[in-house]
Amino acid sequence: MMPKSVTPAEAQRLIAGGATLVDIRDADEHARAHVPGSTSVPVAQLDRLAALGRPMIFHCRSGSRTRAHVARLSAAAGPGCYILDGGLDAWRRAGLPVTLDPRQPLEIMRQVQLIAGALVLLGVALGLLVAPAFFALSAFVGAGLMMAGATGWCGMAILLRRLPWNRPAGA
């Protein structure tokens, strides 16, 4: 059975009635911004989620990840499975409370996007202004992004996770 999409207001009523709100984003995303009282269970760890015997409402940031994994979510939750339409973004737009912790590092994938973009621009600028061999930097980053998209393995993300500024605040 496919999960029913619910609005933030409907989700809030379900939560008040005992439903569990489950955030399927990665732990670093949840640490930076989340709905108070939500449970963090990243998509990669859905197998550890046991049906609780009460309704579960799943959400991500925009709703795209929940829609992409709807079959897995439904299987993990059993009956009483819902999806928050529009995710955390819709929750915010509805004026509902969100816990923000700007002390937490930027999400890893945003860091990858920023650094990859900067390296591509640097490679192009150096290739135009210094020597054409610097275009290889842009090609290398592009190849890495293609590999990450094709395989789900991102070397830059793995490296960034190990850097000191990506330790959770207070750890």
Backbone hydrogen bonds in HBPLUS format (Angstrom, degrees):
<---DONOR---> <-ACCEPTOR-->    atom                        ^
c    i                          cat <-CA-CA->   ^        H-A-AA   ^      H-
h    n   atom  resd res      DA  || num        DHA   H-A  angle D-A-AA Bond
n    s   type  num  typ     dist DA aas  dist angle  dist       angle   num
A0083-ILE N   A0004-LYS O   2.94 MM  79  6.15 153.9  2.01 143.1 145.4     1
A0006-VAL N   A0083-ILE O   2.83 MM  77  6.08 155.6  1.89 158.4 160.7     2
A0085-ASP N   A0006-VAL O   2.86 MM  79  5.59 163.3  1.89 152.6 158.0     3
A0011-ALA N   A0007-THR O   2.84 MM   4  6.08 159.9  1.88 156.6 163.0     4
A0012-GLN N   A0008-PRO O   2.87 MM   4  6.08 155.4  1.93 148.2 154.4     5
A0013-ARG N   A0009-ALA O   3.12 MM   4  6.44 152.2  2.20 143.8 150.5     6
A0014-LEU N   A0010-GLU O   2.95 MM   4  6.27 157.5  2.00 149.9 156.3     7
A0015-ILE N   A0011-ALA O   2.84 MM   4  6.09 157.8  1.89 154.2 160.2     8
A0016-ALA N   A0012-GLN O   2.97 MM   4  6.17 156.8  2.02 143.7 150.1     9
A0017-GLY N   A0013-ARG O   3.05 MM   4  6.29 131.3  2.29 136.1 149.2    10
A0017-GLY N   A0014-LEU O   3.02 MM   3  4.94 128.8  2.29  91.9 106.3    11
A0019-ALA N   A0014-LEU O   2.94 MM   5  5.39 164.7  1.96 138.2 135.2    12
A0018-GLY N   A0015-ILE O   2.96 MM   3  5.11 164.5  1.98 109.5 113.1    13
A0020-THR N   A0055-PRO O   2.93 MM  35  6.38 158.4  1.98 149.0 152.0    14
A0057-ILE N   A0020-THR O   2.78 MM  37  6.08 164.9  1.80 159.3 162.1    15
A0039-THR N   A0021-LEU O   2.85 MM  18  6.21 164.4  1.87 158.9 163.1    16
A0022-VAL N   A0057-ILE O   2.71 MM  35  5.92 169.1  1.72 159.5 162.9    17
A0059-HIS N   A0022-VAL O   2.90 MM  37  6.30 143.4  2.04 162.9 163.8    18
A0023-ASP N   A0039-THR O   2.72 MM  16  5.86 161.4  1.76 154.3 161.0    19
A0041-VAL N   A0023-ASP O   2.95 MM  18  5.97 165.4  1.97 151.9 156.7    20
A0024-ILE N   A0059-HIS O   2.90 MM  35  6.10 167.0  1.92 168.2 172.6    21
A0043-VAL N   A0024-ILE O   3.14 MM  19  5.21 138.6  2.32 143.5 131.6    22
A0029-GLU N   A0026-ASP O   3.05 MM   3  5.42 126.0  2.36 107.2 120.5    23
A0030-HIS N   A0026-ASP O   3.08 MM   4  6.42 161.2  2.12 155.3 161.0    24
A0031-ALA N   A0027-ALA O   2.91 MM   4  6.07 154.2  1.98 147.8 154.6    25
A0032-ARG N   A0028-ASP O   3.37 MM   4  6.47 144.9  2.50 134.3 141.5    26
A0033-ALA N   A0029-GLU O   3.17 MM   4  6.45 158.8  2.22 153.2 158.2    27
A0101-ASP N   A0032-ARG O   2.85 MM  69  4.95 160.9  1.89 144.7 143.6    28
A0034-HIS N   A0099-THR O   2.98 MM  65  5.34 152.0  2.06 143.1 152.2    29
A0099-THR N   A0034-HIS O   2.71 MM  65  5.34 160.6  1.75 175.6 168.6    30
A0038-SER N   A0035-VAL O   2.98 MM   3  5.53 159.4  2.03 143.4 143.1    31
A0045-GLN N   A0042-PRO O   2.74 MM   3  5.34 155.9  1.79 121.3 129.7    32
A0046-LEU N   A0043-VAL O   3.19 MM   3  5.28 167.4  2.21 116.0 114.6    33
A0048-ARG N   A0045-GLN O   2.95 MM   3  5.76 161.1  1.99 124.6 129.7    34
A0049-LEU N   A0046-LEU O   2.98 MM   3  5.27 158.4  2.02 111.1 118.2    35
A0056-MET N   A0080-GLY O   2.86 MM  24  6.31 150.5  1.95 158.0 166.2    36
A0082-TYR N   A0056-MET O   2.80 MM  26  6.08 154.4  1.87 164.0 166.9    37
A0058-PHE N   A0082-TYR O   2.90 MM  24  6.23 166.1  1.92 143.9 143.7    38
A0084-LEU N   A0058-PHE O   2.89 MM  26  6.05 172.1  1.89 166.9 167.3    39
A0088-LEU N   A0060-CYS O   2.88 MM  28  6.20 159.4  1.92 147.9 153.5    40
A0089-ASP N   A0061-ARG O   2.84 MM  28  5.83 166.7  1.86 167.9 164.5    41
A0067-ARG N   A0063-GLY O   3.09 MM   4  6.23 157.8  2.14 144.5 150.6    42
A0068-ALA N   A0064-SER O   2.92 MM   4  6.13 151.5  2.00 146.5 155.0    43
A0069-HIS N   A0065-ARG O   3.06 MM   4  6.19 135.1  2.27 142.8 153.1    44
A0073-LEU N   A0069-HIS O   2.96 MM   4  6.19 161.6  1.99 161.6 167.7    45
A0074-SER N   A0070-VAL O   2.97 MM   4  6.07 162.4  2.00 148.0 152.7    46
A0075-ALA N   A0071-ALA O   2.98 MM   4  6.18 155.8  2.04 145.2 152.0    47
A0076-ALA N   A0072-ARG O   2.92 MM   4  6.08 150.5  2.01 144.7 152.7    48
A0077-ALA N   A0073-LEU O   2.97 MM   4  6.12 151.1  2.05 149.9 157.0    49
A0078-GLY N   A0074-SER O   2.90 MM   4  5.67 151.3  1.98 145.4 152.3    50
A0087-GLY N   A0084-LEU O   3.10 MM   3  5.30 165.9  2.12 124.1 126.3    51
A0090-ALA N   A0086-GLY O   3.13 MM   4  4.75 156.0  2.19 116.9 119.4    52
A0090-ALA N   A0087-GLY O   3.11 MM   3  5.49 120.2  2.49 104.9 117.7    53
A0091-TRP N   A0087-GLY O   3.09 MM   4  6.43 155.4  2.15 148.1 155.8    54
A0092-ARG N   A0088-LEU O   2.92 MM   4  6.19 159.5  1.96 152.6 156.6    55
A0093-ARG N   A0089-ASP O   2.96 MM   4  6.24 164.0  1.98 148.1 152.8    56
A0094-ALA N   A0090-ALA O   2.94 MM   4  6.12 138.8  2.11 143.7 154.1    57
A0096-LEU N   A0091-TRP O   3.24 MM   5  5.74 157.8  2.29 164.5 158.6    58
A0095-GLY N   A0092-ARG O   2.78 MM   3  5.18 158.0  1.82 114.8 121.3    59
A0104-GLN N   A0101-ASP O   3.01 MM   3  5.82 163.5  2.04 123.6 128.2    60
A0110-ARG N   A0107-GLU O   3.07 MM   3  5.38 124.6  2.39 104.8 118.8    61
A0111-GLN N   A0107-GLU O   3.07 MM   4  6.44 153.0  2.14 151.4 159.8    62
A0111-GLN N   A0108-ILE O   3.04 MM   3  5.02 114.5  2.48  94.6 110.7    63
A0112-VAL N   A0108-ILE O   2.86 MM   4  6.21 155.4  1.92 153.5 160.9    64
A0113-GLN N   A0109-MET O   2.98 MM   4  6.18 160.3  2.02 143.1 148.0    65
A0114-LEU N   A0110-ARG O   2.96 MM   4  6.18 162.2  1.99 149.6 154.1    66
A0115-ILE N   A0111-GLN O   2.90 MM   4  6.07 172.3  1.91 157.2 159.2    67
A0116-ALA N   A0112-VAL O   2.79 MM   4  5.78 165.4  1.81 153.5 158.6    68
A0117-GLY N   A0113-GLN O   2.97 MM   4  5.93 160.4  2.01 141.8 147.9    69
A0118-ALA N   A0114-LEU O   2.98 MM   4  6.15 156.0  2.04 143.1 150.0    70
A0119-LEU N   A0115-ILE O   2.85 MM   4  6.06 159.1  1.90 152.2 157.8    71
A0120-VAL N   A0116-ALA O   2.95 MM   4  6.16 157.0  2.01 151.0 156.9    72
A0121-LEU N   A0117-GLY O   3.00 MM   4  6.21 168.3  2.01 150.8 154.0    73
A0122-LEU N   A0118-ALA O   2.85 MM   4  6.00 157.8  1.90 147.0 154.0    74
A0123-GLY N   A0119-LEU O   2.87 MM   4  6.01 159.8  1.91 145.7 151.0    75
A0124-VAL N   A0120-VAL O   2.97 MM   4  6.23 157.5  2.02 151.6 157.4    76
A0125-ALA N   A0121-LEU O   2.85 MM   4  6.04 169.8  1.86 154.4 157.6    77
A0126-LEU N   A0122-LEU O   2.85 MM   4  5.96 171.3  1.86 155.7 158.4    78
A0127-GLY N   A0123-GLY O   2.86 MM   4  5.83 145.1  1.98 134.8 145.5    79
A0128-LEU N   A0124-VAL O   2.92 MM   4  6.14 148.6  2.02 149.8 157.1    80
A0129-LEU N   A0125-ALA O   2.85 MM   4  5.96 159.9  1.89 151.8 158.1    81
A0130-VAL N   A0126-LEU O   2.75 MM   4  5.05 153.6  1.82 132.4 140.0    82
A0131-ALA N   A0126-LEU O   3.06 MM   5  6.45 147.1  2.17 149.0 158.3    83
A0134-PHE N   A0131-ALA O   3.05 MM   3  6.02 166.5  2.07 131.3 133.9    84
A0135-PHE N   A0132-PRO O   3.02 MM   3  5.72 165.0  2.05 120.2 125.0    85
A0136-ALA N   A0133-ALA O   3.09 MM   3  5.83 161.8  2.13 117.5 122.8    86
A0137-LEU N   A0134-PHE O   3.04 MM   3  5.60 148.0  2.15 112.1 119.6    87
A0139-ALA N   A0135-PHE O   3.10 MM   4  6.48 156.9  2.16 148.2 155.3    88
A0140-PHE N   A0136-ALA O   2.78 MM   4  5.94 156.6  1.83 150.3 156.3    89
A0141-VAL N   A0137-LEU O   3.03 MM   4  6.30 163.1  2.06 151.9 155.5    90
A0142-GLY N   A0138-SER O   2.91 MM   4  6.07 163.3  1.94 148.4 153.7    91
A0143-ALA N   A0139-ALA O   2.86 MM   4  6.05 156.3  1.92 148.3 154.6    92
A0144-GLY N   A0140-PHE O   2.96 MM   4  6.22 153.9  2.03 145.7 153.1    93
A0145-LEU N   A0141-VAL O   2.92 MM   4  6.23 154.7  1.98 152.7 159.3    94
A0146-MET N   A0142-GLY O   2.94 MM   4  6.20 152.9  2.02 146.2 153.9    95
A0147-MET N   A0143-ALA O   2.92 MM   4  6.16 158.1  1.97 148.7 154.5    96
A0148-ALA N   A0144-GLY O   2.91 MM   4  6.14 158.9  1.95 146.0 152.1    97
A0149-GLY N   A0145-LEU O   2.93 MM   4  6.13 157.0  1.98 145.8 151.8    98
A0150-ALA N   A0146-MET O   2.93 MM   4  6.11 151.3  2.01 146.6 154.6    99
A0151-THR N   A0147-MET O   2.83 MM   4  5.88 158.1  1.88 155.8 160.7   100
A0152-GLY N   A0148-ALA O   2.79 MM   4  4.96 146.0  1.91 131.0 139.6   101
A0158-ILE N   A0154-CYS O   3.09 MM   4  6.43 157.1  2.14 151.8 158.5   102
A0159-LEU N   A0155-GLY O   2.95 MM   4  6.19 160.9  1.99 150.8 155.7   103
A0160-LEU N   A0156-MET O   2.85 MM   4  6.05 164.9  1.87 151.8 156.3   104
A0161-ARG N   A0157-ALA O   2.98 MM   4  6.12 155.8  2.04 148.2 153.6   105
A0162-ARG N   A0159-LEU O   3.10 MM   3  5.47 140.1  2.26 106.7 117.4   106
A0163-LEU N   A0160-LEU O   3.09 MM   3  5.33 157.0  2.15 109.3 116.4   107
A0166-ASN N   A0163-LEU O   3.02 MM   3  5.73 162.5  2.05 124.6 130.4   108
A0167-ARG N   A0164-PRO O   3.31 MM   3  5.82 156.3  2.37 119.2 118.4   109
A0171-ALA N   A0168-PRO O   3.05 MM   3  5.57 150.2  2.14 139.6 138.7   110
